[in-house]
Amino acid sequence: MFEWDERNLRHIRRHRGVTQELVEEAVNDPMAVHFGSSIVDGEERFHLIGATEDGRLLTVIYELREEAIRVIAAYWASAEERSAYEDA
């Protein structure tokens, strides 16, 4: 289950050209690569690279809130991130 902050969602759409549906596809990618986490303002944020249904790669940063995934940021994967996904 996803929990969306409307402000973050608008930012992701407007500045990154990424839709809610694409982010959810990438997070649900069974081959997604999880590459660590960081602590920001006392909250653990997880990082993953996942593929959309059409094969494009997204980097997604999210928090876990109870049983929901709260997306903080999402953007098209860089060349280095694509390479990490393909090498995994």
Biotite code that builds the C-alpha atoms (Angstrom):
import biotite.structure as struc

atoms = struc.array([
    struc.Atom([0.000, 0.000, 0.000], chain_id="A", res_id=1, res_name="MET", atom_name="CA", element="C"),
    struc.Atom([1.245, 3.479, -0.853], chain_id="A", res_id=2, res_name="PHE", atom_name="CA", element="C"),
    struc.Atom([0.756, 6.698, 1.072], chain_id="A", res_id=3, res_name="GLU", atom_name="CA", element="C"),
    struc.Atom([1.101, 9.766, -1.144], chain_id="A", res_id=4, res_name="TRP", atom_name="CA", element="C"),
    struc.Atom([1.843, 13.328, -0.098], chain_id="A", res_id=5, res_name="ASP", atom_name="CA", element="C"),
    struc.Atom([0.128, 15.483, -2.733], chain_id="A", res_id=6, res_name="GLU", atom_name="CA", element="C"),
    struc.Atom([2.875, 18.114, -2.656], chain_id="A", res_id=7, res_name="ARG", atom_name="CA", element="C"),
    struc.Atom([5.599, 15.522, -3.289], chain_id="A", res_id=8, res_name="ASN", atom_name="CA", element="C"),
    struc.Atom([3.501, 13.906, -6.006], chain_id="A", res_id=9, res_name="LEU", atom_name="CA", element="C"),
    struc.Atom([3.026, 17.239, -7.806], chain_id="A", res_id=10, res_name="ARG", atom_name="CA", element="C"),
    struc.Atom([6.773, 17.915, -7.576], chain_id="A", res_id=11, res_name="HIS", atom_name="CA", element="C"),
    struc.Atom([7.655, 14.471, -8.935], chain_id="A", res_id=12, res_name="ILE", atom_name="CA", element="C"),
    struc.Atom([5.210, 14.937, -11.829], chain_id="A", res_id=13, res_name="ARG", atom_name="CA", element="C"),
    struc.Atom([6.174, 18.505, -12.673], chain_id="A", res_id=14, res_name="ARG", atom_name="CA", element="C"),
    struc.Atom([9.945, 18.435, -12.209], chain_id="A", res_id=15, res_name="HIS", atom_name="CA", element="C"),
    struc.Atom([10.761, 14.817, -12.946], chain_id="A", res_id=16, res_name="ARG", atom_name="CA", element="C"),
    struc.Atom([8.088, 13.818, -15.457], chain_id="A", res_id=17, res_name="GLY", atom_name="CA", element="C"),
    struc.Atom([7.282, 10.753, -13.371], chain_id="A", res_id=18, res_name="VAL", atom_name="CA", element="C"),
    struc.Atom([3.734, 9.624, -12.565], chain_id="A", res_id=19, res_name="THR", atom_name="CA", element="C"),
    struc.Atom([2.378, 7.870, -9.494], chain_id="A", res_id=20, res_name="GLN", atom_name="CA", element="C"),
    struc.Atom([1.726, 4.751, -11.573], chain_id="A", res_id=21, res_name="GLU", atom_name="CA", element="C"),
    struc.Atom([5.328, 4.595, -12.811], chain_id="A", res_id=22, res_name="LEU", atom_name="CA", element="C"),
    struc.Atom([6.697, 4.929, -9.275], chain_id="A", res_id=23, res_name="VAL", atom_name="CA", element="C"),
    struc.Atom([4.451, 2.132, -8.037], chain_id="A", res_id=24, res_name="GLU", atom_name="CA", element="C"),
    struc.Atom([5.557, -0.093, -10.939], chain_id="A", res_id=25, res_name="GLU", atom_name="CA", element="C"),
    struc.Atom([9.229, 0.513, -10.072], chain_id="A", res_id=26, res_name="ALA", atom_name="CA", element="C"),
    struc.Atom([8.733, -0.174, -6.354], chain_id="A", res_id=27, res_name="VAL", atom_name="CA", element="C"),
    struc.Atom([6.864, -3.393, -7.182], chain_id="A", res_id=28, res_name="ASN", atom_name="CA", element="C"),
    struc.Atom([9.557, -4.575, -9.624], chain_id="A", res_id=29, res_name="ASP", atom_name="CA", element="C"),
    struc.Atom([10.577, -8.048, -8.343], chain_id="A", res_id=30, res_name="PRO", atom_name="CA", element="C"),
    struc.Atom([14.120, -7.328, -9.568], chain_id="A", res_id=31, res_name="MET", atom_name="CA", element="C"),
    struc.Atom([14.354, -3.928, -7.829], chain_id="A", res_id=32, res_name="ALA", atom_name="CA", element="C"),
    struc.Atom([17.742, -3.207, -6.306], chain_id="A", res_id=33, res_name="VAL", atom_name="CA", element="C"),
    struc.Atom([17.680, -1.880, -2.756], chain_id="A", res_id=34, res_name="HIS", atom_name="CA", element="C"),
    struc.Atom([20.851, 0.047, -2.066], chain_id="A", res_id=35, res_name="PHE", atom_name="CA", element="C"),
    struc.Atom([20.779, 1.221, 1.486], chain_id="A", res_id=36, res_name="GLY", atom_name="CA", element="C"),
    struc.Atom([19.067, 3.794, 3.577], chain_id="A", res_id=37, res_name="SER", atom_name="CA", element="C"),
    struc.Atom([19.744, 7.081, 5.310], chain_id="A", res_id=38, res_name="SER", atom_name="CA", element="C"),
    struc.Atom([18.340, 8.876, 8.338], chain_id="A", res_id=39, res_name="ILE", atom_name="CA", element="C"),
    struc.Atom([16.753, 12.280, 7.664], chain_id="A", res_id=40, res_name="VAL", atom_name="CA", element="C"),
    struc.Atom([15.023, 14.189, 10.459], chain_id="A", res_id=41, res_name="ASP", atom_name="CA", element="C"),
    struc.Atom([14.927, 10.999, 12.521], chain_id="A", res_id=42, res_name="GLY", atom_name="CA", element="C"),
    struc.Atom([13.192, 8.999, 9.763], chain_id="A", res_id=43, res_name="GLU", atom_name="CA", element="C"),
    struc.Atom([14.821, 6.113, 7.891], chain_id="A", res_id=44, res_name="GLU", atom_name="CA", element="C"),
    struc.Atom([14.648, 6.609, 4.129], chain_id="A", res_id=45, res_name="ARG", atom_name="CA", element="C"),
    struc.Atom([15.204, 3.661, 1.814], chain_id="A", res_id=46, res_name="PHE", atom_name="CA", element="C"),
    struc.Atom([16.633, 3.859, -1.694], chain_id="A", res_id=47, res_name="HIS", atom_name="CA", element="C"),
    struc.Atom([15.836, 1.545, -4.599], chain_id="A", res_id=48, res_name="LEU", atom_name="CA", element="C"),
    struc.Atom([16.184, 1.314, -8.350], chain_id="A", res_id=49, res_name="ILE", atom_name="CA", element="C"),
    struc.Atom([13.322, -0.433, -10.106], chain_id="A", res_id=50, res_name="GLY", atom_name="CA", element="C"),
    struc.Atom([11.980, -0.902, -13.613], chain_id="A", res_id=51, res_name="ALA", atom_name="CA", element="C"),
    struc.Atom([8.622, 0.257, -14.891], chain_id="A", res_id=52, res_name="THR", atom_name="CA", element="C"),
    struc.Atom([6.507, -2.136, -16.940], chain_id="A", res_id=53, res_name="GLU", atom_name="CA", element="C"),
    struc.Atom([8.025, -0.692, -20.129], chain_id="A", res_id=54, res_name="ASP", atom_name="CA", element="C"),
    struc.Atom([11.585, -1.204, -18.831], chain_id="A", res_id=55, res_name="GLY", atom_name="CA", element="C"),
    struc.Atom([12.538, 2.349, -17.855], chain_id="A", res_id=56, res_name="ARG", atom_name="CA", element="C"),
    struc.Atom([14.476, 2.610, -14.598], chain_id="A", res_id=57, res_name="LEU", atom_name="CA", element="C"),
    struc.Atom([13.514, 4.851, -11.704], chain_id="A", res_id=58, res_name="LEU", atom_name="CA", element="C"),
    struc.Atom([15.313, 5.668, -8.490], chain_id="A", res_id=59, res_name="THR", atom_name="CA", element="C"),
    struc.Atom([12.837, 5.923, -5.618], chain_id="A", res_id=60, res_name="VAL", atom_name="CA", element="C"),
    struc.Atom([13.433, 7.200, -2.092], chain_id="A", res_id=61, res_name="ILE", atom_name="CA", element="C"),
    struc.Atom([10.761, 6.245, 0.415], chain_id="A", res_id=62, res_name="TYR", atom_name="CA", element="C"),
    struc.Atom([9.883, 5.817, 4.085], chain_id="A", res_id=63, res_name="GLU", atom_name="CA", element="C"),
    struc.Atom([7.887, 3.035, 5.694], chain_id="A", res_id=64, res_name="LEU", atom_name="CA", element="C"),
    struc.Atom([4.913, 4.290, 7.694], chain_id="A", res_id=65, res_name="ARG", atom_name="CA", element="C"),
    struc.Atom([3.323, 1.410, 9.562], chain_id="A", res_id=66, res_name="GLU", atom_name="CA", element="C"),
    struc.Atom([2.459, -0.805, 6.570], chain_id="A", res_id=67, res_name="GLU", atom_name="CA", element="C"),
    struc.Atom([2.485, 1.913, 3.911], chain_id="A", res_id=68, res_name="ALA", atom_name="CA", element="C"),
    struc.Atom([5.227, 3.064, 1.560], chain_id="A", res_id=69, res_name="ILE", atom_name="CA", element="C"),
    struc.Atom([5.497, 6.867, 1.614], chain_id="A", res_id=70, res_name="ARG", atom_name="CA", element="C"),
    struc.Atom([7.383, 8.085, -1.454], chain_id="A", res_id=71, res_name="VAL", atom_name="CA", element="C"),
    struc.Atom([9.686, 11.026, -0.768], chain_id="A", res_id=72, res_name="ILE", atom_name="CA", element="C"),
    struc.Atom([11.316, 11.381, -4.195], chain_id="A", res_id=73, res_name="ALA", atom_name="CA", element="C"),
    struc.Atom([11.484, 9.613, -7.541], chain_id="A", res_id=74, res_name="ALA", atom_name="CA", element="C"),
    struc.Atom([13.508, 10.354, -10.645], chain_id="A", res_id=75, res_name="TYR", atom_name="CA", element="C"),
    struc.Atom([14.828, 8.660, -13.763], chain_id="A", res_id=76, res_name="TRP", atom_name="CA", element="C"),
    struc.Atom([17.896, 6.593, -12.881], chain_id="A", res_id=77, res_name="ALA", atom_name="CA", element="C"),
    struc.Atom([21.300, 8.010, -13.783], chain_id="A", res_id=78, res_name="SER", atom_name="CA", element="C"),
    struc.Atom([23.762, 6.063, -15.938], chain_id="A", res_id=79, res_name="ALA", atom_name="CA", element="C"),
    struc.Atom([25.560, 4.901, -12.791], chain_id="A", res_id=80, res_name="GLU", atom_name="CA", element="C"),
    struc.Atom([22.287, 3.781, -11.201], chain_id="A", res_id=81, res_name="GLU", atom_name="CA", element="C"),
    struc.Atom([21.231, 1.951, -14.384], chain_id="A", res_id=82, res_name="ARG", atom_name="CA", element="C"),
    struc.Atom([24.555, 0.139, -14.373], chain_id="A", res_id=83, res_name="SER", atom_name="CA", element="C"),
    struc.Atom([24.079, -0.876, -10.708], chain_id="A", res_id=84, res_name="ALA", atom_name="CA", element="C"),
    struc.Atom([20.622, -2.268, -11.546], chain_id="A", res_id=85, res_name="TYR", atom_name="CA", element="C"),
    struc.Atom([21.903, -4.210, -14.552], chain_id="A", res_id=86, res_name="GLU", atom_name="CA", element="C"),
    struc.Atom([24.888, -5.598, -12.617], chain_id="A", res_id=87, res_name="ASP", atom_name="CA", element="C"),
    struc.Atom([22.758, -6.835, -9.702], chain_id="A", res_id=88, res_name="ALA", atom_name="CA", element="C"),
])
